[in-house]
């Protein structure tokens, strides 16, 4: 694939898919859980983020260091390597972004913060507990102190844990 950095959604999906296939077995072998693979433009550069965690708590610097070399080696062999300017390996953090169906399933009942645009184009934030998620539609329900709010993931600017 030629080095074409047009920012196309299908290009990002292509890089994320190839990366996922290459790094998932490595992360499993080390006993970690792959949280996400994100390929996105940051300024003039294209960044590939490989985010992983442990089921029983966060990762520390030593754990991140031990897996970085094997992950870097796997990424170096990708046919889309020329598209990647920066490789980041790390934890999804406490305020991890929810993008994939398993994120919503795993975080059911947890406090989340949802950013959406209102009718005037202004970003509005809603906080509450993640009540339910429908994988077939991408719809989820946020239970606030006062009410239940329904959202579709495609219409949200950001969905993340709110700790």
N, C-alpha and C positions, 0 to 999 in steps of 0.2 A: 504494500500500500504506500503510495507516495506521501511525502510529508506535506499534508494539507491540513492546516489548522483553522478551518472555517468555523469551528464551534458548533457544528451540526450535532443535533441530538443523537442521530444514528452513529456518528463517529464515537461519541462518548459511550454509548451503549456497547459498541464493538470493543473498545479498549477495556471497559469494565468487565465484559463477558470473558474475554481472553485472560485477563488478569485473575479473575475469580477462579477460572478453571486451573490456572497455574499455581496459585498460592493456597487454595483451600486445603489440599492434602498436606502441605507443609504445616499450616496452622493446626490442623487436626493432629498431626504427628507430635507436635509439641504440647498437646493437651489444652489448646486454647480454642476459643470460639470466634469465628470470623463474624464481625459485626457488619462491615460494609466495605465496598471498594467504590471509590468516587474519583472520576476523572473530570476535572473542571478547569476552566480558564480563570486564572488569578492574575489580573493585570495583563502583561504581555506574555506570560508564561502559562503552560499547561501543566497542571499538577495532578499526580496520581497519588491518592491516599488509600492506604491499606490499614483498616481499623480492626482491632481484635481485642478480646477481653477474656477473662476467666469466669467460669460459672459461679465460683465462690468468692468473687471480689475482683478488684481492679488489678491491673498489671503494674509492676514497678520498672524502674530504669534498667535493671539487670535483665529482666525477662524480655524487655523490648530490645535490648542490645543483642541477646543471644539469638533472636529470630531474625534480626535485620539482615544479616549476611545471607542466609539461605533465601529470604524473600527477594533481596536485591539480585541474587544470582538468577532466580526464576524470572524476574522482570527483564533482566538483560537478554534473555532468550526469546522474548516475545516478538512476533513479527511486526508489531506496532510500536516497537521501542523508539523509533525516530519521532514519534508524536509526543513523547513524554519528556518534559523539561525538568521536572522536579518529582522526586519520589519521597513520600512521607510515610513512615511506619509508626503506628502508635495506638493509643487507647481512644475510644470514642468519647471519653470524658464523662463527667457527671451529667452534663446537659446534652447528652447524645441525641442526635437527630434521628427521627423515625421516618424511614423512607420505604421500607420493604414490609410485606405482610408479616413476616416472622417478628419484626420489631414490635408491631402492634399486639400480636398475640402474646409475646413475652412480657410486655409492659402493661398488660391489662390491669386495671385497678390503681396504677401508679399516677402521680400527679404529672400533668403535661401542660405545656404552654403552646397555644396555636396562634400563628400570625396569619391574618387574612386581610384582604383589601375590602374596605367598605364601598358603598355606592359612589363616593366622591374620590375614590382612589387612594384614600389614606389607610395606612396600615393600622389595624386594630388587633389587640391581643386579648385572648381568652385563656383563663386558667381553670383547671379542674382535674378530676380523675378520668382517666381513659376508661369508659364504661364498656364499649363494645366496638367491634370492627367487622366489616363485611368484606372479605377478600374479593368477592366477585364484582363488587361495585366500587370499592375503594372508599366507601362511606364509613365514618366512625362517629361515635357519640361521646361527647364530653359532658360529664356531670359536674356542674358548678354547685355552689352553695344554694343557689336560687332556682336553677333550672337545668334541663338537659338540652344541649345544643348539638345539632347534627352538622357534619362537615363532610366534604369530599376531598380526599387527599390531593387531587389534581388542582383544586382551587385554593389550596393553602400555600402561603409563601414559605412557612417554616413550621414544623411540628417537632417539638423536642421535650425531653424530660424537664420538669420544673422542680429541681431540688434546691 
